Amino acid sequence: MRQVYALAAALCERAGEEFPETRDAASELIERLRIENGHPAPRLEDMPFRSQRARRRGRSTGERDAGRVAAELAREL
């Protein structure tokens, strides 16, 4: 996480921007820079809200169960 902040601070400095002190200020800066750069993606407020479950990344429940079963089988052998 520190590397992300360090990168963001370096990019702000390079672009002559003040590093934002709050999340809201960061969101506004990101939005403004995206628009200035002609980024094609829609704004966050234009996107439908996704539940926490939809944002989860990683393996599905079935994949986790399969991994657990495989580990148990390997221990038994």
QUIKA-V435820 format. One record per residue. N is the residue number from 1. RES is the residue in one small letter. SS is DSSP state (A for helix, B for strand, O for the rest). OMEGA is omega as a letter, one per 30 degrees, with the letter a starting at -180 (999 if undefined). Layout:
BEGIN
n->[N | N]
res->[RES | RES]
ss->[SS | SS]
omega->[OMEGA | OMEGA]
END
This chain:
BEGIN
n->[1 | 2 | 3 | 4 | 5 | 6 | 7 | 8 | 9 | 10 | 11 | 12 | 13 | 14 | 15 | 16 | 17 | 18 | 19 | 20 | 21 | 22 | 23 | 24 | 25 | 26 | 27 | 28 | 29 | 30 | 31 | 32 | 33 | 34 | 35 | 36 | 37 | 38 | 39 | 40 | 41 | 42 | 43 | 44 | 45 | 46 | 47 | 48 | 49 | 50 | 51 | 52 | 53 | 54 | 55 | 56 | 57 | 58 | 59 | 60 | 61 | 62 | 63 | 64 | 65 | 66 | 67 | 68 | 69 | 70 | 71 | 72 | 73 | 74 | 75 | 76 | 77]
res->[m | r | q | v | y | a | l | a | a | a | l | c | e | r | a | g | e | e | f | p | e | t | r | d | a | a | s | e | l | i | e | r | l | r | i | e | n | g | h | p | a | p | r | l | e | d | m | p | f | r | s | q | r | a | r | r | r | g | r | s | t | g | e | r | d | a | g | r | v | a | a | e | l | a | r | e | l]
ss->[O | A | A | A | A | A | A | A | A | A | A | A | A | A | A | O | O | O | O | O | O | O | A | A | A | A | A | A | A | A | A | A | A | A | A | A | O | O | O | O | O | O | O | A | A | A | O | O | O | O | O | A | A | A | A | O | O | O | O | O | A | A | A | A | A | A | A | A | A | A | A | A | A | A | A | A | O]
omega->[a | l | l | l | l | l | l | l | l | l | l | a | a | a | a | a | l | l | a | a | a | l | l | l | l | l | l | l | l | a | a | a | l | a | l | a | l | a | a | a | l | l | a | a | l | a | l | l | l | a | l | a | a | a | a | l | l | a | l | l | l | l | l | l | l | l | l | l | l | l | l | l | l | l | a | a | 999]
END
